[in-house]
Amino acid sequence: MRILTGICFLLSIIVVFCLVVVSAHAEPPETTSSAPPSRAATTGASRSGTDIPDIASPGKISTAQSIMNSVVVGLLKKDIASFQKIKSYHCTFIKQEMFDNKLNHQETISYYYEAPCSIYMQWTDRRDKGLVAMYDCKKDKDHFTARDNGIAGSLGFMKFALDSSFVKVFHRNHWQINQSDIMFMSRMILEQMEDSIHTGQFRLQSIREVHDDEAGVDTLRFDAFLSDKPVDGILYSKASLWVDANTLIPVKFMLYNFNGELYERYILKDMQINVNVPRKLFAPVK
């Protein structure tokens, strides 16, 4: 928590600087019009937090906002660099993705990861129970094996290419199995933020210390606007990221499409770092 407190203190100093810049350049307020509701009213309850002031007009970024962006992205870069210490982990992986303009049902997965690239996923929710997928790049970097649930599961494990059309049709996912680990997702979000900064559209909207019931831990939550349209590789309009207050590992992602709708939701719950991953999970499939 001391690390988290330090981050909040640093960000608070930057926000004060931003407010000073705003005050120095602000025009006298008009007294005849009513003020719009504050952004705090729309971000939900929290123990403590900071709403970032609108310090630049659309399409133009101020020096203060630029400093804010650089500090936050720098902190996330440092956080991701620390992931090299993670040799393995186990968690309950919850995911929900949009297909055909409709959110798919929530999937719950017992998830094992072992460096550099061994992944084992076993679905536990009622609808998908029995579905299993595994990937080990040391044995075959271009394929993964999976066993379907239901009647199809009687066929046993089968091998598929990472971009298999079968998987795309019957078990659709936005990302391939080798793109499901916390390291990949964190780097992907960071790259989206950096691409957004390059376009001049990135806006850090709020930073809050909250207890997230879904992840089950105290977190530092970041809310950011990325882009109003898909440009320069930007996939999302907005992103919200929750970082565990004790481990500084991201535990929740919510990503929005350009219509402002929830497009992807990922939660990593009951995270256990550097655990023993049973090698029998990756035993050759007969």
C-alpha positions as CSV (number, residue, x, y, z in Angstrom):
1,M,0.0,0.0,0.0
2,R,2.9,2.4,0.6
3,I,3.8,2.0,-3.1
4,L,0.2,2.9,-4.1
5,T,0.2,5.8,-1.7
6,G,3.4,7.1,-3.3
7,I,1.9,6.9,-6.8
8,C,-1.3,8.7,-5.7
9,F,0.8,11.4,-4.0
10,L,2.9,11.9,-7.2
11,L,-0.2,12.0,-9.4
12,S,-1.9,14.4,-7.0
13,I,1.1,16.8,-7.3
14,I,0.8,16.6,-11.1
15,V,-2.9,17.3,-10.9
16,V,-2.3,20.4,-8.7
17,F,0.2,21.6,-11.3
18,C,-2.5,21.0,-14.0
19,L,-5.0,23.0,-12.0
20,V,-2.5,25.9,-11.6
21,V,-2.0,25.9,-15.4
22,V,-5.7,25.9,-15.9
23,S,-6.3,28.7,-13.5
24,A,-3.5,30.8,-15.0
25,H,-5.1,30.6,-18.5
26,A,-8.8,30.3,-17.7
27,E,-11.2,32.9,-18.8
28,P,-13.8,34.3,-16.3
29,P,-16.7,32.0,-16.0
30,E,-20.1,32.9,-17.4
31,T,-22.6,33.3,-14.7
32,T,-25.7,33.0,-16.9
33,S,-25.3,29.4,-17.8
34,S,-25.6,26.4,-15.5
35,A,-22.5,24.2,-15.1
36,P,-22.6,20.7,-16.5
37,P,-22.4,17.8,-14.0
38,S,-18.9,17.0,-12.9
39,R,-17.2,13.9,-14.2
40,A,-17.0,12.6,-10.6
41,A,-20.7,12.0,-10.7
42,T,-20.3,9.6,-13.6
43,T,-17.3,7.6,-12.5
44,G,-18.8,5.7,-9.6
45,A,-18.1,5.6,-5.9
46,S,-14.6,5.3,-4.5
47,R,-12.7,5.8,-1.4
48,S,-10.5,8.4,-2.9
49,G,-9.5,9.6,-6.3
50,T,-8.8,12.4,-8.7
51,D,-10.7,13.6,-11.7
52,I,-8.4,15.1,-14.3
53,P,-9.5,18.6,-15.4
54,D,-10.3,19.3,-19.1
55,I,-7.2,21.4,-19.7
56,A,-7.1,21.3,-23.4
57,S,-9.6,21.8,-26.2
58,P,-10.4,18.8,-28.4
59,G,-7.6,18.1,-30.9
60,K,-5.1,20.2,-28.9
61,I,-3.1,18.9,-26.0
62,S,-1.7,21.2,-23.3
63,T,1.8,21.0,-21.7
64,A,0.2,20.0,-18.4
65,Q,-1.8,17.2,-19.9
66,S,1.3,16.1,-21.8
67,I,3.3,15.8,-18.6
68,M,0.4,13.8,-17.0
69,N,0.3,11.4,-20.0
70,S,4.1,10.9,-19.9
71,V,4.1,10.1,-16.1
72,V,1.2,7.7,-16.2
73,V,2.5,5.8,-19.3
74,G,6.0,5.8,-17.7
75,L,4.5,4.2,-14.5
76,L,2.7,1.5,-16.6
77,K,5.9,0.8,-18.6
78,K,7.8,0.3,-15.3
79,D,5.1,-1.9,-14.0
80,I,5.1,-4.1,-17.1
81,A,8.9,-4.3,-17.0
82,S,8.6,-5.9,-13.5
83,F,6.6,-8.7,-15.0
84,Q,9.9,-10.4,-15.9
85,K,9.9,-11.6,-12.3
86,I,6.7,-13.6,-13.0
87,K,7.7,-17.1,-13.9
88,S,4.2,-18.6,-13.5
89,Y,0.7,-17.7,-12.2
90,H,-2.7,-19.2,-11.6
91,C,-5.9,-17.2,-11.5
92,T,-9.6,-17.3,-12.3
93,F,-9.8,-15.6,-15.7
94,I,-13.2,-14.0,-16.4
95,K,-13.8,-12.7,-19.9
96,Q,-16.7,-11.2,-21.9
97,E,-16.5,-9.9,-25.5
98,M,-18.8,-8.4,-28.0
99,F,-19.8,-10.3,-31.2
100,D,-22.4,-9.1,-33.8
101,N,-23.0,-5.9,-31.8
102,K,-24.0,-8.0,-28.7
103,L,-22.0,-8.9,-25.6
104,N,-21.4,-12.6,-25.4
105,H,-22.1,-14.5,-22.1
106,Q,-19.5,-14.2,-19.3
107,E,-16.9,-17.0,-19.4
108,T,-15.1,-18.2,-16.3
109,I,-11.8,-20.0,-16.7
110,S,-9.2,-21.7,-14.5
111,Y,-6.1,-20.3,-16.0
112,Y,-2.4,-21.4,-15.7
113,Y,0.6,-19.7,-17.2
114,E,4.2,-20.7,-17.1
115,A,7.0,-18.7,-18.7
116,P,7.9,-18.4,-21.5
117,C,4.7,-19.4,-23.1
118,S,2.8,-22.4,-21.6
119,I,-0.9,-21.8,-21.1
120,Y,-3.6,-24.1,-19.8
121,M,-7.3,-23.0,-19.8
122,Q,-10.2,-25.0,-18.3
123,W,-13.7,-23.4,-18.5
124,T,-15.7,-23.7,-15.3
125,D,-18.9,-21.7,-16.0
126,R,-22.1,-23.8,-16.5
127,R,-22.4,-23.0,-20.2
128,D,-18.8,-23.9,-21.2
129,K,-17.9,-26.4,-18.5
130,G,-15.7,-29.2,-20.0
131,L,-14.0,-27.0,-22.6
132,V,-10.2,-27.2,-22.3
133,A,-7.5,-25.5,-24.3
134,M,-3.7,-25.6,-23.9
135,Y,-0.7,-24.1,-25.7
136,D,3.0,-24.6,-25.3
137,C,5.3,-22.8,-27.8
138,K,8.3,-24.9,-26.8
139,K,6.5,-27.9,-28.3
140,D,4.6,-26.3,-31.1
141,K,4.4,-22.5,-31.5
142,D,1.9,-22.6,-34.4
143,H,-0.8,-24.9,-32.9
144,F,-2.8,-25.5,-29.7
145,T,-4.8,-28.4,-28.5
146,A,-8.4,-28.3,-27.3
147,R,-11.2,-30.5,-26.1
148,D,-14.7,-29.3,-26.8
149,N,-17.5,-29.5,-24.2
150,G,-20.8,-31.4,-24.6
151,I,-21.2,-34.2,-27.1
152,A,-18.3,-32.9,-29.2
153,G,-16.1,-33.5,-26.2
154,S,-16.3,-37.2,-26.8
155,L,-13.9,-36.8,-29.7
156,G,-11.2,-35.9,-27.2
157,F,-8.4,-33.5,-27.7
158,M,-7.7,-32.1,-31.2
159,K,-5.0,-29.9,-32.6
160,F,-5.8,-26.6,-34.2
161,A,-3.8,-23.8,-35.8
162,L,-3.7,-20.6,-33.7
163,D,-5.9,-18.8,-36.3
164,S,-8.1,-21.9,-37.0
165,S,-11.4,-21.1,-38.8
166,F,-13.1,-23.8,-36.6
167,V,-12.3,-21.8,-33.5
168,K,-13.4,-18.6,-35.1
169,V,-16.8,-20.0,-35.9
170,F,-17.6,-22.2,-33.0
171,H,-15.7,-20.7,-30.1
172,R,-15.1,-17.1,-31.1
173,N,-12.5,-15.0,-29.3
174,H,-11.1,-11.6,-29.9
175,W,-7.6,-12.9,-29.1
176,Q,-5.8,-16.1,-29.8
177,I,-4.8,-18.4,-26.8
178,N,-1.2,-17.2,-27.0
179,Q,-2.5,-13.6,-26.6
180,S,-4.5,-14.2,-23.4
181,D,-1.8,-13.9,-20.7
182,I,-1.5,-10.8,-18.4
183,M,1.8,-9.8,-20.0
184,F,0.3,-9.6,-23.5
185,M,-2.8,-7.8,-22.4
186,S,-0.9,-5.2,-20.4
187,R,1.5,-4.5,-23.3
188,M,-1.4,-4.3,-25.7
189,I,-3.1,-1.6,-23.6
190,L,0.1,0.3,-23.1
191,E,0.7,0.3,-26.9
192,Q,-2.9,1.6,-27.4
193,M,-2.2,4.4,-25.0
194,E,1.1,5.3,-26.7
195,D,-0.6,5.2,-30.1
196,S,-3.3,7.5,-28.8
197,I,-0.7,9.9,-27.4
198,H,1.0,10.1,-30.8
199,T,-2.4,11.1,-32.4
200,G,-2.8,13.8,-29.8
201,Q,-6.1,12.4,-28.5
202,F,-5.1,10.6,-25.3
203,R,-6.8,12.0,-22.2
204,L,-6.4,10.6,-18.7
205,Q,-9.8,11.2,-17.3
206,S,-9.6,9.9,-13.7
207,I,-7.4,8.1,-11.2
208,R,-9.1,6.4,-8.3
209,E,-8.2,4.2,-5.3
210,V,-11.1,1.7,-5.2
211,H,-11.9,-1.7,-3.9
212,D,-13.1,-3.7,-6.9
213,D,-15.6,-6.4,-5.9
214,E,-15.2,-8.3,-9.1
215,A,-11.4,-8.6,-8.8
216,G,-11.7,-8.9,-5.0
217,V,-8.8,-6.6,-4.2
218,D,-7.9,-3.0,-3.5
219,T,-6.9,-1.3,-6.7
220,L,-5.7,1.9,-8.4
221,R,-8.1,2.6,-11.3
222,F,-7.2,4.5,-14.4
223,D,-9.8,5.8,-16.9
224,A,-8.6,7.1,-20.2
225,F,-10.0,8.4,-23.5
226,L,-8.1,7.0,-26.5
227,S,-9.7,8.1,-29.7
228,D,-13.0,9.0,-31.4
229,K,-12.3,6.8,-34.4
230,P,-10.1,3.8,-35.4
231,V,-7.0,5.4,-36.6
232,D,-3.3,4.5,-36.4
233,G,-4.0,1.0,-35.0
234,I,-6.2,2.3,-32.1
235,L,-8.8,-0.4,-31.4
236,Y,-10.8,1.3,-28.6
237,S,-12.4,4.6,-27.8
238,K,-11.9,4.4,-24.1
239,A,-10.1,2.1,-21.6
240,S,-10.3,1.5,-17.9
241,L,-7.6,-0.4,-16.1
242,W,-7.5,-1.6,-12.5
243,V,-4.1,-2.3,-10.9
244,D,-3.7,-4.4,-7.7
245,A,-2.7,-2.0,-4.9
246,N,-0.3,-4.5,-3.4
247,T,1.3,-6.3,-6.4
248,L,0.8,-3.5,-9.0
249,I,-0.3,-6.2,-11.4
250,P,-3.3,-5.3,-13.6
251,V,-6.4,-7.3,-12.5
252,K,-9.2,-5.9,-14.6
253,F,-9.6,-4.3,-18.1
254,M,-12.7,-2.7,-19.6
255,L,-12.5,-1.6,-23.2
256,Y,-15.1,0.3,-25.2
257,N,-15.8,0.5,-28.9
258,F,-16.3,3.7,-30.9
259,N,-20.0,3.7,-30.2
260,G,-19.2,4.0,-26.5
261,E,-20.3,0.4,-25.8
262,L,-18.5,-2.2,-23.6
263,Y,-16.5,-4.3,-26.1
264,E,-14.2,-6.3,-24.0
265,R,-14.1,-7.1,-20.3
266,Y,-11.3,-9.1,-18.6
267,I,-10.8,-9.9,-14.9
268,L,-8.0,-11.8,-13.2
269,K,-9.2,-13.0,-9.9
270,D,-7.5,-14.9,-7.0
271,M,-4.1,-14.3,-8.7
272,Q,-1.3,-16.5,-7.4
273,I,2.2,-15.6,-8.6
274,N,5.1,-18.0,-9.1
275,V,3.1,-21.1,-8.3
276,N,3.9,-24.7,-9.2
277,V,2.2,-25.4,-12.5
278,P,1.5,-29.2,-12.8
279,R,3.4,-30.4,-15.9
280,K,0.9,-33.1,-16.4
281,L,-1.5,-30.4,-17.7
282,F,0.8,-30.2,-20.8
283,A,1.3,-33.9,-21.2
284,P,1.2,-35.2,-24.8
285,V,-2.3,-35.6,-25.9
286,K,-3.1,-39.2,-27.0
